[in-house]
Amino acid sequence: MFSKLWNDIQKGIIAPVYLLAGLESYFIDETIRRIKTKLEEDGEIETMTIDLDEKPVDFVIDESDTIPFFSSKKLIIAKNASFLKATDKTKEKINHDLTRLAKWLEFPSDTSVTIFIAPYEKLDERKKVTKQMKEHAVYMLAETPKEQDLYVWVQNEVSAQGKAINDEATSKLIEMVGMDMLHLRSEIEKLCLYLGEDTNITVSLVEELVAKTLEQDAFKMLNAYMRHDVSEALSIYHDLIRQKQEPIMLVALLASQIRLMSNVYYLLTKGYHPQQISKQLKVNPYRVKRIVEDRRKVSDDSLLKALYGLSEVDLQLKSMGGRRERFLELFLMKPL
């Protein structure tokens, strides 16, 4: 959907009002960038950002209807359009004049482009204002692409920079970074810049340059422990200790990973596919995929034993003194 919208923008077909909803900020930021770039081709523009959590929608309408003095066009970005979702009683309510908004949507100003941003997973379809916005504005829902679509997007982004990335390296990149497209694009730019005159992004380059998260290190450490590779498990653990990571936090991460594995295996027995499990548990699909691949190597009994052992380490860390890092180290050295 966004490819069609971007093609229209490139052709100069720009609507007076847009509604960009959803949690995938990459699509929202990229759409705003493209609209701004296209408008600037016709001359200087005025750009204004208004937070609708702080100012009423009347402020947006007034600014849009005010003729720009020093440019041919205004670009108004109205973020946090919370009046389009279910009422959030935890926030101070701003008095938005939605009746005035509805009238304005029918005849918006032709000297401005107004972009409403609703960074929420879902809009409240029952609200009249939501229907009015969808009817009169160009509406797009920014969702993270499905696994295969994201895979293709990564390879297209790399190709656009004159480089190439093979299937294995693409999988590793998404596994390490996750499905945040802004973060992925940033890492792709870094990898391509590092290559210089070379053209191929390899798995080893991804592993070398992409910053590892603490969760990923804990995942690797647990996997090494579960397959009885004491040497690798201790090597990862000692590296984390040198990085000043607290043993008690590492215990919590390991326990969290075991619970995730247990939930994945339970849903597998219920007939769920990995993609469904990922959506149900709200976890990176590549993480779920790795857990599923290791299913035959891990028994339910070993998971319970590991979780029980970590609970003992947690108790020791909270109640005993001495060299705190030794408690988890001893756990990693004991066989399941």
N, C-alpha and C positions, 0 to 999 in steps of 0.2 A: 504493500500500500504506500509506504513512504517513497519508494522508487518512483511511482507515478506522480506523487506530490512534488518531489524534487525535480522531476522532468518539467512539470508545469512551471515551477519557479524559474528554472533555467531558461524557459521560453519567454519569460516575462509575464506569465499569467499569475498575478498575485492578487489574492482576495483581500477585502478590507478587514475581515475578522477571521481569526483562527482559534480553534480550541484544541490544544495538545494535552492529552491526558495519559496517565500511566506512569509506571515506575522506572522505565528504561530511559535514563537521562540522556544517553547518547543520541537517540533519535530526536529528542526535544531540542537539545543544544545544537545539533547539526542542522535542523530545520531553521532555527532562528538565525544561525550563521549564514545559511544560504539566502534567506530572505534579505538579511541586512546587506550582504555582498551584492545582490542583484539590485537593490534599491540604490546603492551607492554608485552604480554604473550611470545612473541618470543625474547624479549630482550629490551634493552634501545632504545628509539627513540628520534629524534630531532624534536621539534615542533616549527613552525614559523607561525606567523599571519601577513598578509600583507593587508593593506587597499588600495583597488584599486581606492579610491577617492583621494589618495595621491601619489601612485606609479603606473607606467604603467604595463600592463600585462606582458611585457618583463621580468620584475623583477621576477614574479612568475615562468615563464618558465625557466629562468636562474637558479633559486634556485632549481627547480625540477630536472633539468638535471645535477646539481652538485652532485657528489657522496658524501654521508655522510662520515665523517672521523671517528667519535667516536661512531657510531651506525650502525645498519643494515638497518634502514629505516628512512625516513623523513616524517613528516606529515605537509603539508602546507595548511593553511587556508586562502583563498583569499576572504575577505569580501567586500561587496558593489560593486558587479559586475554590475555597472550601464550601461555598454555598451550593456547590454541585454534588457534594457527597452527603451522606447521612450526618445529621447534626452531631457535632462533637461537644459535649457538655463540659469537657475539661478545659476548653479554651474560652477566653472572654469573647462574647458574641459581638461582632461588628454589625451595625444596622445597614445592610445592603438594600437599596431600593430596587428590588427585582422587577417591579412594574415598569419603572423607567427604563431599566435594562432591556426588557422585552420590546418596548417601543423603539428604542435606539437600534436594536438588532435589525429591525425591518428597514431602517434607513441610516446605516452607518456613514460616517464622514468619508469623503473620497480623497481627503488630503492626509490621511493617516492609515497605518496598518496596525491593528491591535491584535496581540496574541495573548489569549488567556491560557494559563498553564495550571492544570489540575494534577499534581503529582501523586495520584492515588491509584490503587489497584482497580477500583471500580467506582463508577459514578452512580448516584442514586437515580435510577431510571424512573422512579415514581414521581419525581419532582417535575413540575411544569417547566421550570427554568432550564432543566437539563434537556428536555425535548426541544425547547425554543432555541437553545444554543446549538444543538445538533442540526436543527432545521436551517438556521440562518448563517452559521459559521462553517468553515472548512474544518471538519472534525477528524482527528487521527488518534488512535490509541497506541501508545508506545509500549510494546511488550518485548521482553527478551525473546529472540528467535528460538525456535525449536533446535534441538541438538544438531541435526544435519544442516539446517539453514545457517547456524552460527559457524559451523565448520566451513561452509562455502564462503561465508562473509570474511572469515579470517584469511583464507587463501586469496580472495579478491583484493583485500586491503594490502596484502603483501605484494601481489602482482602489480597493483597500482603504483607501487614504489619501485618497480623495476627489479624486484627480487622474487625468489621462489621458495616455497616451503612444502616439504613432503607430508604425507598423511600422518606419519608417526610423530613428527615434530608439531603438527597442528594439534593432535590429541594431547600431547604433553603440555603445550602452551595453555590450552583451555583447562586442563586438569590443574595446573599450577596457579593460574590467574583467577579461574572461575568464569562466570558468565557476565561479568560487568564489562560492557562493551567499551566504555571510556577507558577503563584500565587496560583492556586488551589492546586498544588502539595505541595507547601510550607505550606499552611493551613492544608492540610491533615496530613502532617508530624507532625505539631504542635499538632493537635487534638489527633493523635495516641500516641504521646509521653506523653501528659497530662493524657491519660487514665491509664497508668501504667499497672496493672494486669487486669483491666476491659477490656471488649471487644467491647462494643456497643457505637457507636457515635450517640447521640440523637439530636433532634431539639434544646432542651434547652442548650446542650453543645455547639452546633454550634453558637447559639445566644449569649452565654456567652463569648466564646473565640475568635471568628472571629471578627477582627476589623471592626467596622462600618465606612462607608464613610460618608462624609458630605451630599452627594447627597441622600444617603439612609435615613438619619435622616430627611432631608427636605421632602422626599417622605412620610415618616410616619407622619410628622407633617401636611402636606397638606391633607392626607387621613383622619386624625382625624378631621381636620377643616371641610372637605367636608361632613362628616357624623355627624357633629354638636357635636363632643366630645371635648368640650372646655377644659376640665380638662387635657386630654392627650396631646392636641395640645400645651397648655401652659407649661406642664411639659417638653415636648421635647424642646420647645423654651427656657425655662429657663436653661436647661442643656447646650444648645448650647451657650447661653450668658455667662454662667460660664466658658465655654471653650474658651472664648475670641473671639467668632465668631462675625463678624460685621453684624449688622442688614441689612445694604444695600446689602451685599452679599447674605444674606438669602432671601431677597425680590427677588433678581435676580434668585436665584435657584428655588423658588416657582413659579415664573412667567414662567421659562423655563419648569418646570414640567407640568404646566397647558397647555402650548403650545404643549408639547408632547402628553398629553392626548387628546387634541383637534385633533391633526393630526392622532392619532391612531383611534379615533372614526370616523373621516372623511373617512379614508381608509377602515374601516369596512363597511361603507355604500356603498362603491364602490365594495364590494365583495372580498376584500383581506382577506386572512387567516392570523392569528397571525404570523406565520413563515415568510410569505411574507412581512408583515408590519415591522417585525424586520429587515429584510434584506434591505428593502426600506429606513427605517429611521436610519439604522446602530445603533440599540439599542439592549441591552441584551434581548434575547427572554423571559426570566423570568420576566423582567420588563413589557414587552408588555402583557404577560399573566396575570399579576396582574391587569393591567389597564383594560383589556378586561373583567376580572371577575367582576370588579366593575362598569361595564358600566350601569347597571340598577339603580345603586344608585346615579348616577351623571347625571344631565341634562346639555344640552348645555347652557341653560340660566344661570345656577349656575356657570359654567366655565367662562362665560363672565363677570358676576358680580364680581367673585373673581379676575379676571385679571384687571378689572377696579379699584377695591379696592386697589390692589397692586400698580397700577400706581400712585394712590393718596399717598400711603405710601412712595413710591420712591420720589415723589415730596417733601413731608414733610421732609424726611431725607436729601434732598439736599438743602433745603431752610430755614429750621427752626432749632433753637437751643434747648437747654433743654436736658432732658433725652431721648436720641435717641432710646433706646430700647423700650420706651413706645409706639411709633407709631405702630410698628408691633404687639406689645402685644394687643393693642386696636382693631386692625384689626381682630386678632384671636378670640377676645371675641364677636365680632359682628356677629349676625346670617346672613346667606345668604339671 
